[in-house]
Amino acid sequence: MKYSFAAIAVLAVGLAGTTVRGQIIEQVLVKVNGEIITKSDLESRQISALRQKNPNLRPNSDAELQKALADVTPGVIVDAVDEMLMVQRGKELGFTMSTDQFNGIVENIKKENKIENDEQLQAALKQEGMTMADLRRQLERTMLVQRVQQQEIMQKLQVTDTELKTYYDAHKDEFGTTPSITLREITINVPVTAQGVNVAQDEEAKKKAGDVRAKIIAGEPFARLAADYSDSGSKANGGLVGPLPKTDLSEELQKEIAGLKTGGVTRVLRTTRGYQIIKIENLQETTTKSFDDARPEIADKIANNKRQGEFKKYIEKLRTEAIIDWKNDEIKKAYELGLKQQESGNP
């Protein structure tokens, strides 16, 4: 599993609380089976959500910022509670992150972000308002959630051969390849001056292109002629271009090559730069993967669809069994709104 530093870093925000005798008393928003989510926890998640939704967000007023926060808060608080429930379940199942696992992930983070040593990593974490202990807690929570999903949901999903075949027969268009073409080109440029195109030079280029095409038809190697006569950069490769999707070609060129088979040569074509001759080196028409070739992809699709449904049932069960004690009515309302949005498919 890959972890990028940017993905796990949480923007530092000031703790929202009251200082008493040098200590910060956190405002508790909700208790989930006895564990708390504080206002600063929520603020960190809110800002992270805003970053993901719109990295370039620069509110012009407090009202605009409050509107942006109100938009993300319902989903954020639902995710926070769900994550806590999954982490608690992971601990019940005995899952832990060993020191070796943590160190291995840290090494991957350093490698992926070109961080040379622990001191540089700690400095980078400090810029994000985090410590190594914060990083470990965040990574452990992520690992626990994933382990629970794997054991409690994914391992219980089964995809039958009948389901695979039914999906394949109903969605064959998903397993088709894009028509592609490999071609060779020879381009004879026509000089353009401030006064436009000189008629004599245009006729000369056209005649040269016609003579080159005649050589091609007579059997002379296209690649050698491209190297000798073409003004295109592709001449260094014998005029070879592609493979590329046929749809990448202009409509005019698609019409010109329509009906040509591999080895076919177009007439001399007028282009914005001059004159061009195209040879079809290879055509790859649309093909459809066989059922056996598509089987792994289909299994992933079906399993993913089932996973979403099974996860929904699983997390709803955890929510029902949990003791959720709200300490803030506004956040409770946001949570209830988030559940409704999730149910309607508009998180």
C-alpha positions, 0 to 999 in steps of 0.5 A, a space after each residue: 500500500 502506498 502512502 503519500 505525505 500529502 495524503 496523510 498530512 492534516 492542516 494545523 489549526 488552533 485548538 478551540 477551547 478555553 485556557 485554564 491554569 495553562 491547560 487547554 480544555 477541549 470542547 467535546 462535540 460528541 462521544 462515540 462509545 465513550 471516545 470523544 470527537 473534539 472541536 479541533 478534531 472537526 476543524 482539522 477534518 473540515 479544512 482537509 475536506 475543503 482542501 480536497 474539494 477545492 485546493 484553490 479556495 480563497 474565501 473573500 469573506 467570513 460569510 463565504 467561508 462559513 458557507 463552504 464549511 457548512 457544505 462540507 460539515 455534514 459529510 465530515 462529521 458522518 465520516 468522523 463517526 464512521 471512522 471511529 466506529 470502524 477503528 473501535 471494531 478493529 481494536 475489538 478484533 485485535 488488529 494493531 500496527 506493529 513498530 515494524 509495519 509503521 517503520 516500513 510505511 514511514 520509509 515508503 513515505 520518505 521515498 515517495 516524497 524524496 525525504 532523506 532522513 527522519 529529521 526532514 520528515 519531522 520538519 515536514 510534519 511540523 509544517 503541517 502541525 503534526 508530530 511522529 506520534 500524530 502520524 502513527 495514530 493517523 496511519 494506524 487508524 487508516 490501517 484498522 479501517 482497511 483491515 476491518 473492511 477486508 475481514 468483515 466485508 471483502 472476505 465475505 463477498 462471493 461472485 458466482 460464475 453466473 454473475 460474471 457471465 451475466 455481467 459480461 453479456 450485458 456489458 460487452 461494450 465495456 470490454 471493447 478496444 479502441 480502433 487504432 492506426 499506425 501510419 507513415 507520412 511524407 510531407 512536402 512543405 510549401 514555403 509561406 512568406 508575408 505575401 502568402 504562398 507563391 503559386 510556382 512554389 506551390 506547384 513545384 511542391 505538388 509535383 514533387 509530392 506526386 513524383 514521390 507517390 509514383 515511386 511508392 506505387 512503383 514499389 520503392 520503400 516508403 521509409 527510405 523515401 520519407 527519409 529522403 524527401 519528407 519535411 516532417 520530423 517523423 522522417 528520422 523514423 521513416 515517417 512512422 507515426 503511431 499507433 494512435 486512436 483513429 479518432 485522433 485523426 482529423 475528419 478529413 484524413 479519416 475520410 481519405 483513409 476510409 476503405 484503405 487496408 494495411 499497406 494502402 496509400 492515399 492520394 496526394 493530400 493538401 494540408 495547411 503546410 503543403 502536401 502529404 502522402 499517407 501509408 497505412 502501416 497497421 490497422 487495429 479495428 475494434 475488438 472485444 475481450 473474451 469472457 476469460 480475459 475480462 473475468 478479473 475485471 468483471 469480478 472487480 466491478 461486481 465485488 466493488 458494487 457489492 462492497 458498497 452495499 455490504 459496507 452500507 449495511 455493516 456501518 449502519 449496524 455499527 451505528 445502531 449498536 453504538 452509544 452516540 452521546 451528542 454534546 453539540 446540537 448544531 453538530 448533531 443536526 449536521 450529522 443527521 443531514 449528512 446521513 440523509 445526504 448519504 442516503 440520497 446519494 448526494 454526500 
